[in-house]
Amino acid sequence: MNRDSDSGPGDVDPKEILVDGDRLEQEPLSKTATAEILGGSKYRRVKCFNKSNGTFVGYLSSRNSQSTALGIGEHYPPSECYWMEKGEWQYLAQKTSPNDRCLGISDSWYACWSLQQSGKSSGYYTNVIHNADGTISPGNYPDRFLTGPYRSLGIDWVWWAEANDPDILVCELELATAPTWVNWSGNIKHVPALDNGTYYYTPKNHAELTTMLAEARRKGATTIRVSGQRHSQPPLVADDNRKAPPKTTTTYIVDMSCYVDVGDQGMVMGPGPNQVTVKPGIREDALDAFLSKNNKMMKTVTAGGFFSIGGMTAVDVHGGTVDGPILAETASSFTIMNADGKEQTIDANSPSVNGWSPLQFARVSLGGLGIVTKIVLDVLPRPYATTLKGEVKNYLCEDKAAFISTFKKMLTGPSKHDRMEVFYTPYAAAPNLPFPVSLENFLVLSWDIVNNPAEKIPNESVTPQTACALAGSDEFGAPYVSGIKDFALPSVRASQYYPNAYDPFHTPPIPPSGFVKIAMDVIESQANTANQVHSDLWLVESAQVIFMSYFIELPDLDEKGLAKVWDGLAVVGNQTIEQDAFHIAAPLEFRFVKSGNTAMSGSYSTKPTYFINLDLIGWIEPSPAAEYPTKLLQFFADVERDWVAMGGLPHNGKMYGFYDPHQPTGTHSAPFNRNFLSMLRKLRGERLTAFNAFRKALDPSNLFYNDFLRQLLEA
């Protein structure tokens, strides 16, 4: 029997069981357990204990036969099973190819995995009763119980015994699974340990989460981290261990995609009139739709709706609201579960700790304080869909003076925009342009809040696919695109290394400058489409790339501030246009962000001011970052040195640390260089020390700590 299966839950379709032509009366579902309570439709291993003494006996297996085996180790590969409901009946289905099989009864009361519904001589499956004490009975023989092991032919099997048998089993789907965890950009692949221990939990409610925490600790967990939509590019959630898997399972991951303890959707309005309470696994698109139904909107949004709210507030994700801070600073309350399963709420009323508000640490917590189970966000009224008015325009700014003049009008005065997201190509108006006419080099997406729109269109009711449903299909984060329009990813990646940024003599005949232009056209088209439905969540899909994103403090949104923005853009533009340089094949992106007081944010400031966030993109193969091409690594290192020299600090969820500050200019390293992280600790100074002290107080056993956080926070 092949354990690898193309089938999915529900591929078998039991209706009734016939033996010798007679229909058997079947017991209804156990009142104490439904398929959803017992594990739902996700494939899991079935672990069994002796009912009498509680000893772990092993996992249900197949031993490459249709009979049901029971054991531990390589000779008993655990069957992957799920509880299936059909009508009133419940079945234990096993993942097999081409169709799933169900637990049933064979000759002499042996247990079997069967496709057949009749013909006892060859085995048949039956509905199963999961009894209140954890034992399992066949629905048409409720006085018998799954029992084992029974040894025959050198193999341990299970059978259906009467109630007085000492080897009756208590069986349950294992709470955790053992997948290969891969982040969205593919630079981190976390494989199961060599003991193949299950480490990945997907709790659906508070009770399951506390049970899973207790189980992980009982199994010897040294680290527990929370996973969202997997867009973080540093090893915040898991390390890349594809080349050296650990021998034993000690790291556990909790996926909150299906967790609900707020309302029936994981979202409720309140507690205040302009507040919403959400579970951490909710995606931004689902929250946006929920708020629209309630005539509200987020204070700031990022372009794509495929990030989880928990992940966005755990790092310093920012939106396009010019006078708004990072998204985490719109959160007014966090409920956090500690290692013992106890919860505490952190908000503005929490007592200060050494002069710091705990809310300054709960925002951008990097997952180090515990498991966030609930978040309260402050939101804005949106009485109409047309309350938000979007616009897309292209501009030509050939020099610093033109840039300052153009953008000052958009940021100050009567024509200022409330929200802006800007894309820049350094090629279109470069001094070495191969033709004499400069082209528009800035694409500005803007949105304004109109309190009394002339056209009062009601907010639409949409229902995007849930994070839980997507997780069930192993889909996380932004949908991947295969390239830009009609051009495949290998061509786009290769263009970054062409000798000349404008030379079209390639196959396809598109230079990197051309790919940037195509990308900006795609962005413009997507933004215009979003504006048709009055949405600022314009990004619907994305290519697999890496980002290096830096916050640089500005004097103000005046001439001096905009001059600094131009200088930050020129760091990239002046290098990438040169012959034989690394040529970017995607536009630079930048957004203006208001400062805040979140301790670990790149936009932290002790005074009210503004930051520019600059975002550099590289097209990569989904491989360990240390294996990226040297030319890419060196270019990112060169740009990063200059941005740091301008006072910049990195976005916590993206790539950074491409150089060792102890080494001379012109050198590079793989991202997250240890000496670079040491330099960051010094730059962050007192606020980092205060954050780490608070983290230790909430997590004294360091259960929610991992190696990367140690490098980030401690010498």
URRAFEN-V284084 format. One record per helix or strand. SS is the DSSP state (a for helix, b for strand). FROM is the first residue (numbers start at 1). TO is the last residue. If there is no record, write none. Layout:
[[SS:FROM:TO] [SS:FROM:TO]]
This chain:
[[b:18:19] [b:22:23] [b:44:50] [b:56:61] [b:67:67] [b:69:71] [b:78:78] [b:80:86] [b:89:94] [b:101:105] [a:107:109] [b:110:114] [b:118:118] [a:120:122] [b:124:125] [b:128:130] [b:136:138] [b:141:141] [b:144:152] [b:155:162] [b:168:173] [b:176:177] [b:181:182] [b:189:190] [b:200:201] [a:206:218] [b:223:227] [b:251:255] [b:267:269] [b:275:278] [b:283:283] [a:284:293] [b:296:298] [b:304:304] [b:308:308] [a:309:314] [b:321:321] [a:327:330] [b:331:337] [b:343:347] [b:353:353] [b:356:356] [a:359:362] [b:371:381] [a:385:387] [b:388:395] [a:400:411] [b:419:424] [b:442:449] [a:467:472] [b:480:480] [b:483:484] [b:487:488] [a:489:495] [a:512:532] [b:539:539] [b:542:542] [b:545:554] [a:559:576] [b:588:594] [b:596:596] [b:604:604] [b:610:619] [a:625:627] [a:630:645] [b:649:650] [a:674:684] [a:686:698] [a:707:713]]
